[in-house]
Amino acid sequence: MIASLLLTILVAGGGERENRKGVEALRSGNAKAAASHFDAAVKADSANARFRYNRALSRSMAGAPSDVDWDAARRDTSLSGKALYNRGTARLKAAQSGQGDAKGAVADLAQALKKRPGWNEAAKNLELALRLQKQQEQQKKNDDKKKDKKDQPKPDPQKKPGDPKDDGKKDKPEPQPGQPDPKEALSKEQAEQMLRAAEARDQDRRQKNAQKAKVTDGKDW
């Protein structure tokens, strides 16, 4: 079972009216009304880390967490560990309901535990977050495999075993009578080489014929 949010409600020094009203609403269980009062408090003093912490807590309890407020609160040394724990716990709850991943929860809870070693609630939630993160990663791998399998081309039901393999290429047209087969077409260099060889053979043949005629037409001594 997941550990609950850390219900440490902070009253700022001097105690502005809207912040006090927010604290009272939060204590009575009305997180939505509390968030509204803390909105007014933050508007009056946006640099007050305790106001930001209270608003972040009320919004998380109302199901609308505010990372911006948690970030502002965790920059305060006295609030850092609590802010990290609460944001990590809120992220864990969201991940369990399918509204996010557990990676952020793991990071926050690990940092909270590092700031306060031996924090049982933080350790418990971190264990749950790590387990959930592993499950989500495995689910993603399974989904990717299904997608890859779905994207593979389906076999042709009309194709019989032993038929030529269909590589997806269109059949090349048969060469028409009087036209060269594209497979047998020669390159320019090959054609020139064959022409030179033919000319050389023809010249050699003419020379032999000339020599033969010369011998034949010679005087008969």
C-alpha positions in Angstrom: 0.0 0.0 0.0 1.3 3.4 -1.0 2.3 5.8 1.8 0.2 9.0 1.9 1.3 12.5 1.3 3.2 14.2 4.1 0.6 16.4 5.7 2.9 19.1 7.1 1.0 22.3 6.7 3.2 25.4 7.1 2.1 28.8 8.4 4.3 31.6 7.2 5.8 33.9 9.7 3.5 36.8 10.2 0.6 34.7 9.0 -1.2 36.5 6.1 -4.9 36.1 6.1 -5.3 34.1 2.8 -2.6 31.6 3.9 -4.4 31.1 7.2 -7.7 30.5 5.5 -6.0 28.0 3.2 -4.5 26.1 6.1 -7.9 26.0 7.8 -9.6 24.7 4.6 -6.8 22.1 4.1 -7.2 20.9 7.7 -11.0 20.5 7.2 -10.3 18.4 4.1 -11.3 20.9 1.4 -8.2 20.9 -0.7 -9.9 22.7 -3.6 -10.9 25.7 -1.4 -7.5 25.6 0.2 -5.7 25.9 -3.2 -7.8 28.9 -4.0 -6.7 30.7 -0.8 -3.1 29.7 -1.4 -3.4 31.1 -4.9 -4.2 34.5 -3.4 -1.3 34.2 -0.9 1.2 33.3 -3.6 -0.1 36.2 -5.8 0.6 38.6 -2.9 4.1 37.1 -2.2 5.3 34.7 -5.0 8.8 34.5 -3.4 7.5 32.9 -0.2 8.5 29.3 -0.4 6.1 28.3 2.3 3.1 29.7 0.4 4.3 27.8 -2.7 4.7 24.6 -0.6 1.2 24.9 0.8 -0.3 25.6 -2.6 1.6 22.6 -4.1 0.3 20.4 -1.3 -3.3 21.5 -1.7 -3.2 21.1 -5.4 -1.7 17.6 -5.2 -4.4 16.6 -2.7 -7.0 18.0 -5.1 -5.5 15.9 -8.0 -3.9 18.8 -9.8 -0.2 18.8 -8.8 1.9 21.8 -9.6 5.6 21.0 -10.4 6.3 24.8 -10.6 5.4 25.2 -6.9 7.2 22.1 -5.8 10.3 23.3 -7.6 10.1 26.6 -5.8 9.6 25.0 -2.4 12.4 22.5 -2.8 14.9 25.4 -3.3 14.3 26.2 0.3 16.7 24.2 2.4 14.2 23.5 5.2 11.5 22.4 2.7 13.6 20.5 0.1 13.2 17.0 1.5 9.5 17.3 2.2 8.8 18.9 -1.3 10.7 16.1 -3.0 8.8 13.4 -1.1 5.4 14.9 -1.7 6.0 15.5 -5.4 7.4 12.0 -5.8 4.4 10.5 -4.0 2.0 12.5 -6.2 3.8 11.3 -9.3 3.7 7.8 -8.1 -0.1 8.0 -7.5 -0.5 9.4 -11.0 1.6 6.7 -12.5 -0.5 4.0 -10.7 -3.6 5.4 -12.2 -2.1 5.4 -15.7 -1.7 9.2 -15.9 2.1 9.3 -16.1 5.3 7.3 -15.8 7.1 6.3 -12.6 10.5 7.7 -13.7 9.9 11.1 -12.2 8.6 9.5 -9.0 11.8 7.4 -8.7 14.0 10.5 -9.1 12.2 12.6 -6.5 11.9 9.9 -3.9 15.5 8.8 -4.3 16.6 12.4 -3.7 14.3 12.7 -0.7 15.7 9.6 0.8 19.2 10.8 0.2 18.5 14.1 2.1 17.0 12.1 4.9 18.4 8.5 5.2 16.2 6.0 7.0 13.0 7.7 6.0 10.7 4.7 6.0 7.8 6.3 4.0 10.2 7.5 1.3 11.9 4.1 1.1 8.6 2.3 0.8 7.3 4.6 -1.9 10.6 4.4 -3.8 10.4 0.6 -3.8 6.9 0.9 -5.3 8.0 3.4 -7.9 10.9 1.3 -9.0 8.7 -1.8 -9.3 6.1 0.2 -11.3 8.9 1.7 -13.5 10.1 -1.8 -14.4 6.5 -2.8 -15.3 6.0 0.2 -17.5 9.3 -0.4 -19.3 8.4 -4.0 -19.9 5.0 -3.0 -21.2 6.6 -0.5 -23.6 8.8 -3.3 -25.0 5.8 -5.5 -25.5 3.9 -2.7 -27.2 6.8 -2.0 -29.5 7.0 -5.7 -30.5 3.3 -5.8 -31.3 3.6 -2.7 -33.4 6.6 -4.1 -35.3 4.7 -7.3 -35.9 1.6 -5.4 -37.0 3.7 -3.3 -39.5 5.1 -6.4 -41.2 3.5 -7.2 -44.6 0.8 -9.8 -44.5 1.2 -13.0 -46.6 -0.9 -13.2 -49.8 -3.6 -15.8 -49.1 -3.8 -16.6 -52.8 -0.1 -17.4 -53.1 0.6 -21.1 -53.0 3.7 -22.7 -51.4 6.5 -23.0 -54.0 5.4 -19.9 -55.9 8.2 -17.5 -56.7 9.0 -15.2 -53.8 7.2 -11.9 -54.1 9.8 -9.3 -53.3 7.4 -6.4 -53.8 8.9 -5.4 -57.1 6.8 -5.1 -60.3 7.5 -7.6 -63.0 9.7 -6.1 -65.7 8.2 -6.0 -69.2 9.4 -8.5 -71.7 11.6 -6.9 -74.5 9.7 -6.4 -77.7 10.9 -8.0 -81.0 13.7 -5.9 -82.5 14.5 -4.2 -79.1 17.5 -5.2 -77.0 16.9 -6.8 -73.6 17.7 -4.2 -70.9 19.6 -7.0 -69.0 21.9 -7.5 -72.1 22.5 -3.8 -72.9 26.1 -2.8 -73.1 27.7 0.2 -71.5 29.4 2.8 -73.7 32.8 1.6 -72.7 32.0 -2.0 -73.5 30.6 -1.0 -77.0 33.7 1.0 -77.8 35.9 -1.9 -76.8 34.0 -4.3 -79.0 34.2 -1.9 -81.9 37.9 -1.5 -81.6 38.3 -5.3 -81.5 36.2 -5.7 -84.6 38.2 -3.0 -86.5 41.4 -4.7 -85.5 40.2 -8.1 -86.8 38.9 -6.5 -90.0 42.3 -4.8 -90.6 44.2 -8.0 -89.9 41.9 -9.8 -92.4 42.6 -7.2 -95.1 46.3 -7.4 -94.6 46.3 -11.2 -94.9 44.1 -11.0 -98.1 46.5 -8.4 -99.6 49.5 -10.6 -98.8 47.8 -13.7 -100.3 46.9 -11.7 -103.5 50.5 -10.5 -103.9 51.8 -14.1 -103.7 49.1 -15.3 -106.2 49.8 -12.5 -108.7 53.5 -12.9 -108.7 55.4 -13.9 -111.8 55.8 -17.6 -112.5 59.5 -18.1 -112.9 
